[in-house]
Amino acid sequence: MVLAALILVPLGLALVALLWPAARQRPWLLPLGGVAHLVLSIAAVAGRPAQLTPWLGLDPIARLLLVAVSVLFLSTSLYAPGYLALKPGRDQRVFTACLLALLGMISAILAAQHLGLMWVALEACTLTTAPLLYFHRNARSLEALWKYLLVGSVGIAIAFLGTLFLAYSALHAGLTPSLVLSDLVGDAPRLSRPWLHSGFVLLFIGYGTKMGLAPMHTWKPDAYGEASGLVGTLLAGGVSSAAFLAILRFHKILVAAGDGAFGRQIMLVAGLLSIAVAAAFMARLRDFKRLLAYSSVEHMGILVLGVGIGGSATLGAMLHLVNNALVKGVLFLAAGNIHRVYGSKRAAAPEGLTPMPHEGERGGAADGADPADRPPPSATSPALASSAPVSGLLRRLPWSGALFLLGVLAVTGSPPFGTFVSELTIVRGAFATGHGAAGIAFLALLFAVFVGMGSTVLAMVQGPAPSTLPAERRDTVLTIAPVVALLACVLGLGLYLPAGLQTAFAEAAAWLEGP
């Protein structure tokens, strides 16, 4: 019953949030749901429960992700009351309910052993996230919402077609069609190869769209750029990770059929392409929230690249799956603090460089800032402060500025953070398995990403802060403590990996690579 509770408890609290009359107390349902979900997750992982039905169960990768997503949600839930208290004019009823429902749907994806149920849960994630993206209720968020729904709906439709192809691969071979993962893995050697390969390609494109892999990533810069920090955290660390798990389950079927090389070749090419596209767009990009969106595109590429290489690089991908989810929380929550105080998403241009406009960078009042976040004009400067670039972060917001800088170091794979260990493991796996060219290309692209992100972020944290910023807007314990906790987790995974976690990561890699 633990697996059912992981889904039903957040959904039940979402219903309570819709009916709860007191707006001041309603956001505290989020920490309540976060604590309950983490307790249930630990019980599910530690107890290794038998499948509730053939449709629900936890494979080794789902166990890792379940705890990571639960920690991530608990951190964002502790951040949410302080965030929502600063926006008294916003309707938090639907926002709170959708956050809890999103947690329930992500849990359903992780626990689903029936591929049809997993598809339904992923589609429900799309619908649940839509009101969260439109929280600011401005033209830019509406544009991002429609792009997210349209592109995501096309992707999920392609994934549905791929699921039908997979089922037909059994029917064509004279087997009884089934969408239960254990049945498909057991029947994999006898599945029709043309239908199996076609189904995997469609599923990779469909769920790759939900991940935000290039070139199916076009929704991500707009959605992440307009979403609040806590919604961006759950999208980048939760929904994208769950979509990656969906791809891995289909890859597991390919491996069991003896065609793992077919899937790995696709993922190797797609991974390098996604990292390359992200690196190209990051160059001199000043919108720091869109910068985080392209960072997510990059890290989704790193994940599929690691599995595409295979061998010990698969273990690196499993490590990176958890590290990426946690570090995205650091970056998006810190970015939310910065956006709230500065009322702008534009970083100051690096010294000596002429800024190049990118899609979505329109500056001034059109930069997508929530009007409630824009500081009032001062007597000396009638222009809104949202038109001023973000600079002087370490002076104006020392906590958020330092955490954002450390988060960027972590997300670019700098030691001693856990992302450094996972990326190093992937690089070593590339050379160990004869993929030296891919390893060299990966290192070159990582350097390009580091330079692109570094130049923008250094311009944000250095220099003087704009004088028009309101003095009353400061970091608070509720908006800083969750970010510190997540950063500590990423740092801890880089400095020391307990024996239990080592075993869990090794089991996840072995499950994916094994028969």
C-alpha positions in Angstrom: 0.0 0.0 0.0 3.0 2.3 0.3 3.2 2.7 -3.5 -0.5 3.7 -3.7 0.0 6.1 -0.8 2.8 7.9 -2.7 0.3 8.8 -5.4 -2.9 9.2 -3.4 -1.6 11.3 -0.5 -0.4 14.2 -2.7 -3.6 14.0 -4.7 -5.7 14.0 -1.5 -3.8 17.1 -0.2 -4.4 18.8 -3.6 -8.1 18.4 -3.1 -7.8 19.7 0.4 -5.9 22.8 -1.0 -8.7 23.5 -3.4 -11.3 23.4 -0.5 -9.2 25.1 2.2 -10.7 28.5 3.0 -7.8 30.3 4.6 -5.3 31.6 2.1 -2.6 32.3 4.7 -2.5 28.7 6.0 -3.0 27.0 2.6 0.7 27.1 1.4 1.7 25.1 4.5 -0.1 22.1 3.0 3.0 21.9 0.7 5.5 21.2 3.4 3.0 18.8 5.0 2.8 16.9 1.7 6.6 17.1 1.2 7.3 15.5 4.6 4.7 12.8 4.2 6.0 12.0 0.7 9.6 11.7 1.9 8.6 9.4 4.8 6.7 7.2 2.4 9.5 7.3 -0.2 12.1 6.1 2.4 9.7 3.4 3.5 9.1 2.2 0.0 12.8 2.2 -0.9 14.0 0.7 2.4 11.3 -1.9 2.5 11.6 -2.8 -1.2 7.8 -3.6 -1.3 6.4 -6.3 -3.6 4.5 -4.9 -6.5 1.0 -3.8 -5.4 -0.2 -5.1 -8.8 1.6 -6.0 -12.0 1.1 -2.3 -12.9 2.8 -0.7 -9.9 6.3 -1.4 -8.7 9.7 0.2 -8.2 12.7 -0.7 -10.4 16.2 0.3 -9.2 16.3 3.5 -11.2 12.8 4.5 -9.9 14.0 4.0 -6.3 16.9 6.5 -6.8 14.6 9.0 -8.5 11.8 8.6 -6.0 14.0 9.8 -3.1 15.7 12.5 -5.2 12.4 13.9 -6.3 10.9 13.7 -2.8 13.9 15.7 -1.4 13.6 18.2 -4.2 9.8 18.7 -3.6 10.3 19.0 0.2 12.9 21.8 -0.4 10.6 23.6 -2.8 7.6 23.2 -0.4 9.6 24.9 2.4 10.5 27.7 -0.1 6.9 28.1 -1.3 5.2 29.7 1.8 7.8 32.5 1.9 7.5 33.0 -1.9 3.7 33.1 -1.9 3.6 35.4 1.0 5.3 38.0 -1.1 2.6 37.7 -3.8 -0.6 38.5 -1.9 -2.4 39.5 -5.1 -2.0 36.1 -6.7 -4.5 33.2 -6.5 -2.6 30.6 -4.6 -5.4 28.0 -4.4 -4.9 26.5 -7.9 -1.1 27.0 -7.6 -0.9 25.0 -4.4 -3.2 22.3 -5.6 -1.4 21.8 -8.9 2.0 21.6 -7.1 0.7 18.7 -5.0 -1.0 17.0 -7.9 2.2 17.3 -9.9 4.0 15.4 -7.1 1.4 12.7 -7.2 1.7 12.3 -11.0 5.5 12.2 -10.9 5.2 9.5 -8.3 2.8 7.6 -10.6 5.3 7.8 -13.4 8.1 6.4 -11.2 5.9 3.6 -9.8 4.2 2.7 -13.1 5.3 -0.7 -14.5 2.5 -0.6 -17.1 3.7 1.5 -20.0 0.2 2.8 -20.7 -0.3 4.0 -17.2 3.1 5.7 -17.4 2.0 7.5 -20.6 -1.2 8.7 -18.9 0.7 9.9 -15.8 3.1 11.9 -18.1 0.2 13.5 -19.9 -1.3 14.4 -16.6 1.9 16.1 -15.6 1.6 18.3 -18.7 -1.9 19.3 -17.8 -1.1 19.8 -14.1 1.9 22.0 -15.0 -0.1 24.3 -17.3 -1.7 26.5 -14.6 1.6 26.7 -12.8 3.2 28.3 -15.9 0.5 30.9 -16.1 0.8 32.0 -12.5 2.1 35.5 -13.4 -0.8 35.9 -15.9 1.0 38.1 -18.4 1.4 37.9 -22.2 4.8 36.2 -22.0 3.6 33.5 -19.6 0.6 32.9 -21.8 2.9 32.5 -24.9 5.1 30.1 -22.9 2.1 28.1 -21.8 0.7 27.6 -25.3 4.1 26.6 -26.6 4.5 24.1 -23.8 1.1 22.6 -24.4 1.4 22.4 -28.2 4.9 21.0 -28.3 4.4 18.7 -25.4 1.1 17.4 -26.8 2.8 16.6 -30.1 5.5 14.8 -28.2 3.2 12.8 -26.0 1.1 11.8 -29.1 4.2 10.5 -30.8 5.1 8.5 -27.7 1.6 7.0 -27.8 2.1 5.9 -31.4 5.4 4.4 -30.4 3.7 2.5 -27.5 1.2 1.1 -30.0 4.1 0.0 -32.3 5.7 -1.7 -29.3 2.6 -3.6 -28.5 2.2 -4.6 -32.2 5.7 -5.9 -32.2 4.4 -8.7 -29.9 1.2 -9.2 -31.9 3.2 -9.4 -35.2 5.4 -12.1 -33.6 2.3 -14.2 -32.6 2.6 -13.3 -28.9 -0.1 -12.0 -26.6 0.2 -8.2 -26.6 1.0 -6.6 -23.2 2.3 -3.3 -22.0 3.5 -4.5 -18.6 7.2 -4.0 -18.5 8.1 -7.4 -17.1 6.1 -9.1 -19.8 7.8 -7.1 -22.5 11.3 -7.8 -21.1 10.5 -11.5 -20.9 9.2 -11.6 -24.5 11.8 -9.2 -25.9 13.9 -11.8 -27.8 10.8 -12.9 -29.8 9.4 -9.4 -30.6 9.3 -8.3 -34.2 12.5 -6.3 -34.8 11.2 -3.8 -37.4 8.3 -2.9 -35.2 10.4 -2.8 -32.1 13.0 -0.5 -33.6 10.3 1.8 -35.1 8.6 1.9 -31.8 11.7 2.9 -29.9 12.5 5.7 -32.3 9.0 7.1 -31.9 9.2 6.7 -28.1 12.6 8.4 -28.0 11.3 11.4 -29.9 8.1 11.6 -27.9 9.6 11.3 -24.5 12.7 13.2 -25.6 10.3 16.1 -26.2 9.2 15.9 -22.6 12.8 15.8 -21.5 13.7 18.8 -23.7 16.4 17.1 -25.8 17.5 19.1 -28.9 16.0 19.6 -31.4 12.7 18.9 -29.5 13.6 21.5 -26.8 11.9 24.5 -28.3 9.3 24.8 -25.5 11.9 24.7 -22.7 13.5 28.2 -22.9 10.1 29.9 -22.9 8.5 27.7 -20.2 11.5 27.8 -17.9 12.1 31.5 -18.6 8.5 32.4 -17.5 8.0 29.9 -14.7 8.6 30.8 -11.1 11.7 29.4 -9.5 10.0 26.5 -7.7 8.0 25.5 -10.8 11.2 25.5 -12.8 12.8 23.3 -10.2 10.1 20.7 -10.4 10.1 20.8 -14.2 13.9 20.5 -14.6 14.5 18.1 -11.7 11.3 16.1 -11.6 9.3 16.0 -14.8 12.4 15.8 -17.1 13.9 13.1 -15.0 10.7 11.1 -15.1 10.6 11.4 -18.9 14.2 10.1 -19.0 13.2 7.1 -16.9 10.4 6.4 -19.5 13.1 6.2 -22.2 15.3 4.0 -20.1 12.5 1.5 -19.6 12.0 1.1 -23.3 15.8 0.9 -23.7 15.7 -2.0 -21.2 13.4 -3.8 -23.6 15.8 -3.3 -26.4 18.7 -4.6 -24.3 16.7 -7.7 -23.3 16.0 -8.2 -27.1 19.7 -8.2 -27.8 19.4 -4.9 -29.7 20.9 -2.5 -27.0 23.4 -1.2 -29.6 20.6 0.2 -31.7 19.3 2.3 -28.9 22.8 3.3 -27.7 23.7 4.7 -31.1 20.6 6.9 -31.2 21.3 8.1 -27.7 25.0 8.8 -28.3 24.2 11.0 -31.3 21.2 12.7 -29.6 23.2 13.4 -26.4 26.1 15.1 -28.2 23.7 17.1 -30.4 21.7 18.3 -27.4 24.9 19.4 -25.6 26.2 21.2 -28.7 22.9 23.0 -29.3 22.8 24.2 -25.6 26.5 25.3 -25.8 25.8 27.4 -28.9 22.8 29.2 -27.5 24.5 29.8 -24.1 27.2 32.0 -25.8 26.7 35.5 -24.6 23.1 34.9 -23.5 22.0 37.5 -21.0 18.6 36.2 -19.8 19.8 34.1 -16.9 16.5 32.1 -16.6 16.7 31.1 -20.2 20.4 30.3 -19.6 19.2 27.7 -17.0 16.7 26.3 -19.6 19.6 25.7 -22.0 21.6 24.2 -19.1 18.7 21.7 -18.7 18.9 20.9 -22.4 22.6 20.3 -21.9 22.2 18.0 -19.0 19.5 16.0 -20.6 22.0 15.4 -23.3 24.6 14.3 -20.8 22.2 11.7 -19.4 21.4 10.1 -22.7 25.0 10.4 -23.8 26.1 8.4 -20.7 23.6 5.6 -21.4 24.5 5.7 -25.1 28.2 5.1 -24.3 27.4 2.2 -22.0 29.7 0.4 -19.6 30.8 2.4 -16.7 29.4 5.6 -18.3 25.9 4.2 -17.5 26.9 4.3 -13.8 27.9 7.9 -14.4 24.6 8.7 -16.0 22.8 7.3 -12.9 24.9 9.5 -10.7 24.3 12.5 -12.9 20.5 11.8 -12.8 20.4 12.5 -9.1 23.0 15.3 -9.1 21.3 17.2 -11.9 17.9 17.0 -10.2 19.3 18.5 -6.9 21.5 21.2 -8.5 18.6 22.4 -10.6 16.8 23.2 -7.4 19.7 25.3 -6.2 19.8 27.3 -9.5 16.1 27.8 -10.0 15.3 28.8 -6.5 18.2 31.2 -6.2 17.3 32.6 -9.6 13.8 33.2 -8.3 15.2 35.2 -5.4 17.2 37.3 -7.8 14.3 37.9 -10.1 12.0 38.9 -7.3 14.4 41.6 -6.0 15.7 42.9 -9.3 12.5 42.5 -11.3 14.6 41.6 -14.3 16.0 38.5 -15.9 18.7 40.2 -17.9 22.3 40.0 -16.7 24.7 42.8 -17.2 26.8 42.5 -20.4 30.3 41.1 -19.7 32.9 43.8 -19.7 34.4 44.5 -23.1 31.7 42.6 -25.0 28.7 43.9 -26.9 25.6 41.9 -25.9 24.0 39.9 -28.7 20.2 39.8 -28.5 18.7 36.3 -28.4 15.2 35.1 -28.8 13.1 36.2 -25.9 15.4 39.0 -24.8 13.4 42.1 -25.4 14.6 44.1 -22.3 12.8 46.6 -20.2 9.2 46.1 -19.3 8.9 43.3 -21.8 11.4 41.1 -20.1 8.7 38.9 -18.6 9.0 40.2 -15.1 5.9 39.8 -12.9 4.5 43.3 -12.4 4.2 42.6 -8.7 8.0 42.0 -8.6 8.9 45.3 -10.3 10.3 47.9 -7.9 8.6 51.3 -8.0 10.3 54.1 -9.9 12.5 56.4 -7.8 12.6 60.1 -7.8 15.9 60.2 -9.6 15.2 57.4 -12.0 11.6 57.3 -13.3 12.4 54.2 -15.4 11.5 50.9 -13.8 14.4 49.0 -12.2 13.3 46.0 -14.3 15.0 47.7 -17.2 18.3 47.7 -15.4 20.6 44.6 -15.9 21.4 42.4 -13.0 24.7 43.2 -11.5 26.3 43.5 -8.0 24.6 40.4 -6.8 27.2 39.7 -4.1 26.7 43.2 -2.7 22.9 43.4 -3.0 21.9 39.7 -2.3 25.0 38.1 -0.8 23.3 34.8 0.1 21.4 34.3 -3.2 24.3 35.6 -5.2 26.8 33.3 -3.6 24.4 30.3 -3.9 23.7 31.1 -7.5 27.4 31.3 -8.3 28.1 28.0 -6.4 25.2 26.4 -8.3 26.6 27.4 -11.6 30.0 26.0 -10.6 28.2 22.8 -9.6 26.1 22.5 -12.8 29.2 23.0 -15.0 30.9 20.0 -13.4 33.4 21.8 -11.2 35.0 19.9 -8.3 34.2 19.0 -5.5 30.5 18.8 -6.4 28.7 15.6 -7.3 28.3 16.6 -10.9 32.1 16.6 -11.3 32.2 12.9 -10.2 29.3 11.9 -12.5 30.7 13.7 -15.6 34.2 12.4 -14.9 32.7 8.9 -14.7 31.0 9.3 -18.1 34.3 10.6 -19.7 36.3 7.7 -18.3 33.6 5.3 -19.5 33.8 6.9 -23.0 37.6 6.2 -23.3 37.3 2.8 -21.6 34.6 1.6 -24.1 36.4 2.8 -27.3 34.4 6.0 -27.7 37.4 8.3 -27.4 36.1 10.7 -30.1 32.8 11.1 -28.2 34.7 11.7 -25.0 36.9 14.4 -26.5 33.8 16.1 -28.1 32.1 15.9 -24.7 35.0 17.6 -22.9 35.2 20.3 -25.6 31.4 21.0 -25.3 31.6 21.1 -21.5 34.4 23.8 -21.7 32.2 25.8 -24.1 29.3 25.6 -21.7 31.5 26.6 -18.8 32.7 29.7 -20.7 29.2 30.7 -21.8 27.6 30.4 -18.4 30.6 31.8 -16.6 30.8 35.0 -18.5 27.2 35.8 -17.9 27.2 34.8 -14.2 30.4 36.7 -13.4 28.8 39.8 -14.9 25.8 39.3 -12.6 27.7 38.8 -9.3 30.3 41.5 -9.8 30.1 45.3 -10.2 27.8 47.8 -8.4 24.1 47.0 -7.7 21.5 49.3 -9.3 20.6 52.1 -6.9 16.9 51.9 -7.7 16.3 48.5 -6.1 13.9 48.6 -3.1 15.8 48.2 0.2 13.0 46.2 1.9 13.4 43.2 -0.5 16.0 40.9 1.0 16.7 37.2 1.4 14.8 35.5 4.1 15.3 32.2 5.9 12.5 30.5 4.1 13.9 31.5 0.7 17.5 30.6 1.5 17.5 27.6 3.8 16.1 25.1 1.2 18.7 26.3 -1.4 21.5 25.8 1.1 20.2 22.3 1.9 20.1 21.2 -1.7 23.6 22.6 -2.4 24.8 20.7 0.7 23.4 17.5 -0.8 25.2 18.0 -4.2 28.4 18.8 -2.4 28.0 15.8 -0.1 27.5 13.5 -3.2 30.8 14.8 -4.5 32.8 14.4 -1.3 31.5 11.1 0.0 29.2 8.4 -1.3 28.0 6.0 1.4 28.1 2.3 0.7 24.3 2.1 0.6 24.2 4.7 -2.1 27.0 3.1 -4.1 25.1 -0.1 -4.1 21.9 1.7 -5.2 23.6 3.4 -8.1 25.4 0.2 -9.1 22.1 -1.8 -9.0 20.4 0.9 -11.2 23.2 0.7 -13.8 23.2 -3.1 -13.7 19.4 -3.3 -14.1 19.6 -1.1 -17.2 22.6 -2.9 -18.8 21.6 -6.4 -17.8 19.3 -8.9 -19.6 
